[in-house]
Amino acid sequence: MPQSSVPLPVESNSAAPSCDCLAHVYGNAADRPRRRPSYPSDMTDAEWAEVRASLPVPPWLEGRGGRPEGYCHRQMVDAVRYLVAGGITWRAMPADFPAWDRVYAFWRRWRDKGLIGELHDRLRDCLRKAEGRDAEPTAGIVDAQSVKGAASVPAATRGFDGGKKVNGRKRHIVVDTLGLLLAVMVTAASVTDRDAGQTLLARLHQRHWRITRVWADGGYTGRLVDVARDILRIALTVVKRSDDTTGFTVLPKRWLVERTFAWLMRSRRLARDYETRTDSAEAMILWSMTMVMSRRLARRSR
């Protein structure tokens, strides 16, 4: 269920809280010192202002049970960003962050409860409005990317992409015309774009019902075009490369989703798929995109 928006602090458990996160202001973290940002992945104060306004409210703050949190939300978000950006293992978390198992528990809860998806969607809506767009998009671009799978990827969710010669997983995404992520699905690399596209477009239609047109490459031709038109009411337009074209060519609309893949590959955790579960891989992609959007919002606020 969607969480409420972050309330403004009205009172605190401490006379002088070191941080304005919900755990410091309302929870049990008011007596803990604030960690000093020291890594490139750490949020600036401008970024934190954007992220804090979009954070989901924990159940204990709304009287729905649970013990008030005793860790700083800003420190936890910075710790996850450090892991995604640097590509480290969980046990290699630096000592100035909370203990790695607490950070992992925080990340796992956000994955299982859908909180990272909620934060991502709120940041995307804020960025679209800042760019002068409506919060709900009406068009998108779909594509897939095959990446190698690490030894931690089980055989049940990995495969071989004969076209790209990649043994691992495939990331299927839909982005809007700004390149912002709308839907994501991770499958084995052996799954074709047509087969995954039907499920992906169904997810897209369920969440963004105003979308009526999606651009794609030649891998999405065939029956998928009819299914998208007749069932989902989406016009799937295939942008093909001309037969007489040689060398690199920028194709209309399709370059937008390729740019998004380039943004994602800046996060070293995504250079290869290390996740045991596919929903964990999807959560890592969402975390990477939140970093992209929070930085863009912070630059606009300056």
C-alpha positions in Angstrom: 0.0 0.0 0.0 1.3 3.5 -0.7 2.8 5.3 2.2 2.0 8.8 3.3 4.3 11.7 2.5 6.9 12.8 4.9 5.5 15.1 7.6 7.3 18.3 8.7 9.0 18.0 12.0 7.1 19.6 14.8 8.8 18.2 17.9 11.8 16.1 18.6 13.0 13.5 21.2 16.1 15.6 21.6 16.5 19.3 22.3 19.0 19.6 19.4 18.7 16.7 17.0 21.8 16.2 14.8 19.7 15.3 11.7 16.2 16.1 10.5 15.4 12.6 9.4 12.3 10.9 10.8 14.3 8.6 13.1 16.1 11.5 14.7 13.1 13.8 15.0 10.5 11.2 16.0 12.3 7.9 16.6 15.1 6.6 18.8 18.0 8.0 16.9 18.0 11.5 18.3 20.9 10.8 20.7 23.2 9.4 17.9 25.8 11.6 16.2 25.4 12.5 12.6 27.9 10.9 10.2 29.9 13.4 8.2 29.5 12.9 4.4 32.9 11.9 2.9 32.2 9.8 -0.2 31.2 10.9 -3.8 28.0 8.9 -3.4 26.9 10.7 -0.3 24.0 13.0 -0.6 24.6 16.7 -0.4 22.2 18.8 1.7 20.4 19.8 -1.4 19.9 16.2 -2.4 18.8 15.2 1.0 16.2 17.9 1.0 14.7 16.4 -2.2 15.0 12.8 -0.9 13.6 13.5 2.5 10.5 15.2 1.1 9.8 12.0 -0.9 10.6 9.4 1.7 7.8 6.9 2.7 6.6 7.3 6.3 7.3 4.2 8.5 4.3 2.4 10.0 5.4 3.2 13.6 5.1 6.9 12.9 1.5 6.5 11.7 0.4 4.4 14.6 0.3 1.1 12.6 2.7 -0.8 14.9 6.4 -1.5 15.1 9.2 -0.1 17.2 10.5 3.4 16.4 13.7 3.1 14.3 17.0 3.7 16.0 19.1 4.4 13.0 19.5 7.5 10.9 17.6 7.4 7.6 20.1 9.6 5.9 23.0 7.3 6.9 21.1 4.3 5.7 20.3 5.8 2.3 23.9 7.0 1.9 25.1 3.4 2.8 23.0 1.8 0.1 24.0 4.5 -2.4 27.7 3.7 -1.6 27.1 0.0 -2.3 25.3 0.6 -5.6 27.8 3.2 -6.8 30.9 1.4 -5.8 29.9 -2.2 -6.5 31.1 -3.5 -3.2 29.8 -6.5 -1.2 27.6 -6.1 1.8 30.3 -7.2 4.2 32.7 -4.6 2.8 30.6 -1.7 4.1 32.9 1.0 5.5 33.1 1.4 9.2 31.7 4.9 9.3 28.4 3.6 8.1 26.1 1.5 10.3 26.9 -2.2 10.5 26.5 -4.0 7.2 23.7 -6.4 8.4 21.6 -3.5 9.6 22.1 -1.7 6.2 21.1 -5.0 4.4 18.0 -5.4 6.6 17.0 -1.8 5.7 17.6 -2.5 2.0 15.7 -5.8 2.2 12.7 -4.3 3.9 12.5 -1.5 1.3 12.7 -4.1 -1.4 10.0 -6.4 0.0 7.6 -3.6 1.0 8.0 -1.7 -2.3 9.3 1.4 -0.5 12.2 1.9 -2.9 9.7 1.8 -5.8 7.6 4.4 -4.0 10.6 6.7 -3.4 11.7 6.3 -7.0 8.2 7.1 -8.4 7.9 10.2 -6.2 11.3 11.5 -7.3 10.4 10.9 -11.0 7.1 12.8 -10.6 9.0 15.7 -9.0 11.5 15.8 -11.7 8.9 15.6 -14.5 7.1 18.6 -12.9 10.4 20.5 -12.6 10.9 19.9 -16.3 7.5 21.4 -17.1 5.9 18.0 -17.8 2.8 16.4 -16.4 3.5 13.9 -13.7 1.9 11.1 -15.7 3.6 10.3 -19.0 1.7 9.5 -22.2 4.5 7.8 -24.2 7.5 5.6 -23.5 10.4 3.7 -25.1 11.1 0.0 -24.4 14.4 -1.9 -24.7 16.4 -4.7 -23.1 20.1 -5.1 -22.0 21.9 -8.3 -21.4 24.5 -8.4 -18.7 26.8 -11.2 -17.4 25.7 -13.0 -14.3 28.1 -13.5 -11.4 28.5 -16.9 -9.6 25.8 -15.8 -7.1 23.1 -15.9 -9.9 21.4 -19.3 -9.7 20.9 -21.4 -12.8 17.1 -21.1 -12.5 17.2 -17.4 -13.3 20.1 -17.2 -15.7 20.4 -18.0 -19.4 22.4 -17.5 -22.6 21.6 -14.7 -25.0 22.7 -16.1 -28.4 22.5 -12.7 -30.1 24.8 -10.8 -27.6 26.8 -13.9 -26.6 26.1 -13.2 -22.9 25.5 -15.7 -20.1 23.5 -14.1 -17.4 20.4 -12.0 -17.1 18.5 -9.4 -19.2 17.1 -6.1 -18.0 13.9 -5.0 -19.7 13.0 -1.3 -19.1 10.5 1.3 -20.3 11.4 4.9 -20.0 9.5 8.2 -20.7 10.6 10.8 -23.2 13.0 12.3 -20.6 14.7 8.9 -20.1 13.2 8.4 -16.6 12.4 4.8 -15.7 8.7 3.8 -15.8 8.9 0.0 -15.5 11.6 -2.6 -15.1 11.7 -6.4 -15.2 14.8 -8.7 -14.9 14.7 -12.1 -16.5 17.1 -14.8 -17.7 19.2 -13.6 -20.7 17.6 -16.4 -22.8 14.1 -14.8 -22.5 13.3 -13.0 -25.8 12.2 -9.4 -26.0 8.8 -10.4 -27.3 8.1 -12.8 -24.5 9.2 -10.4 -21.8 7.6 -7.4 -23.5 4.1 -8.7 -23.0 4.5 -8.9 -19.2 6.5 -5.6 -19.1 3.9 -3.7 -21.0 1.1 -5.1 -18.8 3.0 -3.8 -15.8 3.4 -0.4 -17.5 -0.3 -0.2 -18.4 -1.4 -1.1 -14.8 0.8 1.6 -13.3 0.7 4.3 -16.1 -2.7 4.0 -17.7 -2.3 7.2 -19.7 0.5 5.8 -21.9 -0.9 5.2 -25.4 2.3 4.9 -27.5 5.6 3.0 -27.0 8.6 3.0 -29.3 10.7 -0.2 -29.7 13.3 -1.8 -31.8 12.9 -4.7 -34.2 13.1 -7.3 -31.5 9.5 -6.4 -30.4 7.8 -7.1 -33.8 5.2 -9.9 -34.3 2.3 -10.8 -32.1 3.3 -8.4 -29.4 2.2 -5.5 -31.5 -1.3 -6.9 -31.8 -1.5 -7.7 -28.1 -0.4 -4.2 -27.1 -3.0 -2.7 -29.5 -6.0 -4.9 -28.8 -5.6 -5.7 -25.1 -3.5 -2.9 -23.6 -4.6 -0.1 -26.0 -1.0 0.8 -26.6 0.4 1.6 -30.1 3.7 -0.2 -30.2 5.8 1.6 -32.9 8.9 -0.3 -34.1 11.7 2.0 -35.1 13.9 0.0 -37.5 17.4 0.7 -38.8 17.5 1.4 -42.5 19.0 -1.4 -44.6 21.3 1.0 -46.5 22.7 2.6 -43.4 26.3 1.9 -42.4 28.1 2.6 -39.2 26.7 4.2 -36.0 23.4 6.0 -36.5 21.2 7.7 -33.9 17.7 6.4 -34.3 14.7 8.5 -33.4 13.4 7.9 -29.8 15.4 4.8 -29.3 18.5 6.8 -28.2 16.5 7.9 -25.1 16.4 4.4 -23.6 20.1 3.8 -24.6 21.0 6.9 -22.7 19.2 5.5 -19.6 21.2 2.3 -19.8 24.3 4.5 -19.9 23.2 6.2 -16.7 22.6 2.8 -15.0 26.0 1.5 -16.0 27.7 4.3 -14.0 26.7 2.3 -11.0 29.3 -0.4 -10.7 26.9 -2.7 -8.9 25.0 -2.9 -12.2 28.1 -3.6 -14.4 27.3 -7.3 -13.7 24.3 -9.0 -12.1 25.3 -10.1 -8.6 21.9 -10.6 -7.1 20.5 -14.0 -6.2 16.9 -12.9 -6.8 15.5 -11.0 -9.8 13.5 -8.7 -7.6 16.8 -7.8 -5.8 18.3 -6.9 -9.2 15.2 -4.7 -10.0 15.6 -3.0 -6.6 19.3 -2.2 -7.4 18.2 -0.6 -10.7 15.6 1.6 -8.9 18.3 2.7 -6.3 20.6 3.7 -9.2 17.9 5.8 -10.8 17.1 7.5 -7.5 20.7 8.7 -7.4 20.4 10.1 -11.0 17.1 11.9 -10.2 18.1 13.3 -6.8 21.2 14.9 -8.3 19.3 16.4 -11.1 16.7 17.8 -8.7 19.5 19.2 -6.5 21.1 20.9 -9.4 17.8 22.5 -10.4 17.2 23.8 -6.9 20.6 25.5 -6.9 
